[in-house]
Amino acid sequence: MEMQIDATMRPSADSELAERWFFVFMAALLVVTAVAGFSTTSTALIAVVAAGQRPPPAPIVHVHAVLMSSWLLLFLAQTLQAATGRMRGHRLLGRAAFVLIPAVVLAMIAITLSGWRSVLAIPPELAAVPGVPTRAFIGNILLGQLQSVVLFSVFASWGLALRRRDSAAHRRLMLLAAIAPMGAAFDRLANLGFPSTMPDSSLSIQLYQFAVLALPLIFDTIRHGAPHRVYVAGTLLYAGTALPIFLLWNAPVWQALVQPLIETMR
């Protein structure tokens, strides 16, 4: 009788273990994507600053980089703790999220405002130089930043609220929260030869975002027969925010609305 019970329990335990290691894979994929995307631009930035061709980045740029890196590494560390059965360590690390999540939100807002100020400080004679960010581009980027802030805040806070009541929903929400601010990393993949529609359109960033989102949807469908309800809700939220970004990108009506706001940062 004991052998029959063990045999029926084993597939469920194996399935749970496979799922936990899938989250490790997703966390590692996001970390590798961020490193790959930002490594080329960071190297180029260090070179031009060292050559005296431009001033060093504002302190908030470094703060933002540290906080975003910390968030992705925390997510990776927690998935590893869960996959190896170290749930006490997983919960201890999770306490850092209560501080890190609001700090990440504030940093995303601050880096957006800093970007506005840096563009407004560009001399008029350099405004038409290729590669120099324009005010219209900063207005477009605000659309993506709004999406990142809103979705990250919703998914992360929702995930924390369910951490004790629904572990399956909790880990899926934290994965959605980790994907939310990855737009900048997806954009920089163009430096490695990946196709990009930027800065003319946000389509490439959105396609990369949905490609990453598709992986957990497919995994859930294979393992459980259908995606978890959290993934369904998350995908709808991503789609519902991606469409306005695509439609408003470079749209005169959006630029007319946002440019006066950017001017207030002068």
C-alpha positions in Angstrom: 0.0 0.0 0.0 2.8 2.4 0.9 4.5 1.7 -2.5 1.3 2.6 -4.3 0.9 5.9 -2.4 4.6 6.8 -3.1 4.1 6.0 -6.8 1.1 8.2 -7.1 2.7 11.1 -5.2 5.9 11.0 -7.2 4.7 12.5 -10.5 3.1 15.4 -8.6 6.4 16.1 -6.7 8.4 15.8 -10.0 6.0 18.2 -11.7 6.3 20.8 -8.9 10.1 20.5 -9.1 10.1 20.9 -12.9 8.0 24.0 -12.5 10.3 25.5 -9.9 13.3 25.0 -12.1 11.4 26.6 -15.0 11.2 29.8 -12.9 15.0 29.6 -12.4 15.4 29.4 -16.2 13.1 32.4 -16.7 14.9 34.4 -14.1 18.3 33.5 -15.6 17.0 34.4 -19.1 16.0 37.9 -17.9 19.4 38.4 -16.2 21.3 37.3 -19.3 19.1 39.5 -21.5 19.7 42.6 -19.3 23.5 42.0 -19.2 23.6 41.4 -23.0 21.5 44.4 -23.7 23.3 46.9 -21.5 26.9 45.6 -21.8 27.5 47.2 -25.2 25.9 50.6 -24.3 27.7 50.7 -20.9 31.0 50.0 -22.6 30.5 52.7 -25.2 29.4 55.2 -22.5 32.5 54.5 -20.4 34.6 55.1 -23.5 33.1 58.5 -24.4 33.1 59.7 -20.8 36.8 58.7 -20.4 37.6 60.6 -23.6 35.9 63.7 -22.3 33.3 63.7 -25.1 30.4 63.9 -22.7 29.9 64.4 -18.9 29.4 61.4 -16.6 25.9 60.2 -16.2 23.7 61.7 -13.5 23.9 59.8 -10.1 20.3 58.6 -10.6 21.5 56.6 -13.6 23.8 54.6 -11.4 21.2 54.2 -8.7 18.6 53.0 -11.2 21.1 50.5 -12.6 22.0 49.1 -9.1 18.3 48.8 -8.1 17.2 47.1 -11.3 20.1 44.7 -11.2 19.4 44.0 -7.5 15.7 43.2 -8.4 16.6 40.8 -11.1 19.3 39.1 -9.0 16.9 38.9 -6.1 14.3 37.2 -8.3 17.0 34.7 -9.6 18.2 34.0 -6.0 14.7 33.4 -4.8 13.8 31.0 -7.6 17.0 29.1 -6.9 16.2 28.9 -3.2 12.7 27.5 -4.0 14.0 25.0 -6.6 16.5 23.6 -4.2 14.0 23.3 -1.4 15.5 26.1 0.7 12.1 27.8 1.5 13.4 29.4 4.7 16.1 31.2 2.7 13.5 32.0 0.0 11.3 33.7 2.6 14.1 35.6 4.2 15.3 37.0 0.8 11.7 37.9 0.1 11.7 40.5 2.9 14.1 42.6 0.8 11.3 42.9 -1.8 9.3 45.1 0.5 12.0 47.7 0.3 13.3 47.0 -3.2 10.0 47.1 -5.0 9.0 50.7 -4.0 12.7 51.8 -4.6 12.6 50.4 -8.1 9.3 52.3 -8.8 10.8 55.6 -7.6 14.0 55.0 -9.5 12.0 54.4 -12.8 10.2 57.7 -12.3 13.4 59.5 -11.4 15.3 58.2 -14.4 12.5 59.4 -16.7 12.6 62.9 -15.3 16.4 62.9 -15.5 16.1 61.9 -19.2 13.9 64.8 -19.8 16.3 67.2 -18.2 19.3 65.8 -20.2 17.5 66.3 -23.5 16.4 69.8 -22.6 20.0 70.6 -21.9 21.2 69.6 -25.4 22.4 72.7 -27.3 20.2 73.5 -30.3 23.0 73.0 -32.7 23.3 69.3 -31.7 19.6 68.6 -31.7 19.6 67.4 -35.3 22.8 65.2 -35.0 22.0 61.5 -35.7 21.9 59.5 -32.5 21.1 62.5 -30.2 17.8 61.9 -28.5 15.1 64.4 -29.5 12.2 65.7 -27.4 9.8 63.7 -29.5 11.8 60.5 -28.7 11.7 61.3 -25.0 7.9 61.8 -25.3 7.6 58.4 -26.9 9.8 56.8 -24.2 7.5 58.1 -21.6 4.8 55.8 -23.0 7.0 52.7 -22.3 8.0 54.0 -18.9 4.4 54.5 -17.9 3.7 50.9 -18.9 6.7 49.6 -16.9 5.8 51.5 -13.8 2.2 50.6 -13.8 2.6 46.9 -14.7 5.6 46.4 -12.3 3.7 48.0 -9.5 0.5 46.0 -10.1 2.2 42.6 -10.5 4.7 43.0 -7.7 2.2 44.3 -5.1 -0.3 41.7 -6.2 2.3 39.0 -5.9 3.4 40.1 -2.4 -0.2 40.1 -1.3 -0.7 36.5 -2.3 2.7 35.2 -1.1 1.1 33.3 1.9 -2.3 32.4 0.4 -1.5 31.2 -3.1 2.1 30.3 -3.9 1.3 29.3 -7.5 -0.2 32.7 -8.3 2.6 34.4 -6.2 5.5 33.1 -8.2 3.8 33.7 -11.6 3.0 37.3 -10.6 6.6 37.9 -9.5 7.7 36.6 -12.9 5.3 39.0 -14.7 6.7 41.8 -12.5 10.3 40.9 -13.5 9.4 41.1 -17.2 7.6 44.4 -16.9 10.7 46.7 -16.8 12.7 44.8 -19.4 11.8 47.1 -22.3 15.1 49.1 -22.1 17.1 45.8 -22.3 15.0 44.6 -25.2 15.7 47.9 -27.0 19.5 47.5 -26.6 19.5 44.1 -28.1 19.7 45.9 -31.4 23.4 46.6 -30.6 24.0 42.8 -30.8 22.3 42.5 -34.2 18.8 41.7 -33.1 16.0 43.3 -35.3 14.7 46.6 -34.1 12.1 49.1 -35.2 13.3 51.7 -32.7 13.1 54.7 -32.7 10.5 54.8 -35.4 8.2 52.4 -33.6 7.9 50.5 -30.4 6.8 47.3 -32.2 10.1 45.4 -31.7 10.2 46.0 -28.0 6.6 44.8 -27.7 7.3 41.7 -29.8 10.3 40.7 -27.6 8.1 41.3 -24.6 5.4 39.0 -25.8 7.9 36.4 -26.9 9.2 36.2 -23.4 5.6 36.1 -22.0 4.8 33.3 -24.4 7.3 30.9 -22.7 5.5 30.6 -19.3 2.1 30.4 -21.2 3.4 27.5 -23.2 5.0 25.8 -20.2 1.7 26.0 -18.2 -0.3 24.7 -21.2 2.1 21.7 -21.5 2.2 21.0 -17.8 -1.3 21.8 -16.7 -3.4 21.8 -19.9 -4.0 25.6 -19.8 -2.3 28.8 -18.7 -2.7 29.9 -15.1 -5.4 32.6 -14.6 -2.6 35.0 -13.5 -0.9 34.6 -16.9 -4.2 35.2 -18.7 -4.8 38.4 -16.7 -1.2 39.5 -17.1 -1.2 38.9 -20.9 -4.4 41.0 -21.2 -2.8 43.8 -19.2 0.3 43.7 -21.3 -1.8 43.8 -24.5 -4.1 46.5 -23.2 -1.1 48.8 -22.4 1.0 47.8 -25.5 -1.7 48.8 -28.0 -1.9 52.5 -26.9 1.9 52.7 -26.9 2.0 51.4 -30.5 -0.8 53.8 -31.6 0.5 56.9 -29.8 4.2 56.5 -30.7 5.1 59.6 -32.8 1.4 60.5 -32.9 1.0 64.3 -33.1 -1.8 64.3 -30.5 0.4 62.6 -28.0 3.4 64.9 -28.7 1.1 67.9 -28.3 0.0 66.6 -24.9 3.4 65.5 -23.5 5.8 68.2 -24.8 4.4 71.0 -22.5 4.9 68.6 -19.6 8.5 67.9 -20.6 9.1 71.7 -20.8 8.2 72.1 -17.2 11.3 70.1 -16.4 13.5 72.9 -17.8 
